[in-house]
């Protein structure tokens, strides 16, 4: 049985999507797959199961029968942090090990999704490095490429995780930077012993929401044309100007919503 831990450099970098893609590929290859998210730091409670939304989505998508409490055994809430700050000992190591033992039974591969970042979980000894060692797994890092500063973070993660890091997937690369990343960044990272397993260019459509999703979520009222509801919103702009300068300002970005 193999264990693959999916870590990330920051929030909203595509870690859950990568986890789902890997699970789907392994499932298509005939492997018996399992999933768990040992540590939830920003869990949102759902009415159906009372647990992490990412875990619930993956559980439903892949028809996994494991109990939710095993798939997402630990939630770090403000009250837990307050308890630790008061000097009380809190340990979830055995709880994670027991949940993992149950999920990994009769499975070929278990995909373990990390917390918001690779460093989260330090208060309870469940950082990416600690969980990888605890479960005797290997790590895959998902990183958003913003600039050369992203390289520094990736190298830092490699030094903490060491040889258990299989490689990095660079996500959200802006198209003008793609050639530079391929020709300069990838060779450098591989010289540092960090295989680059994939380059994913930024897709604004995937990151957008529709007008309908915005006004329904905000509880707003639609005063424009009904057919506008399916238009994508890729960015937000704020402004309260007269019509002349305002139009020049707002025309800089297509597919935006204006807050005024």
Secondary structure, 3 states (H helix, E strand, C coil): CEEEEEEECCCCCCHHHHHHHHHHHHHHCCCCEEEECCEECCCCCCCCCCCCHHHHHHHHHCCCCCCHHHHCCEECCHHHHHHHHCCCCCCCHHHHHHHHHHHHCCCCEEEEECCCCCCCCHHHCCCHHHHHHHCCCEEEEEEECCCCHHHHHHHHHHHHHHHHEEEEEEEEECHHHHHHHHHHHHHHHHHCCCCEEEEEECCCCCCCEEHHHHHHHHCCCCCCCHHHHHCEECEEEECCCCHHHHHHHHCCCCCEEEEC
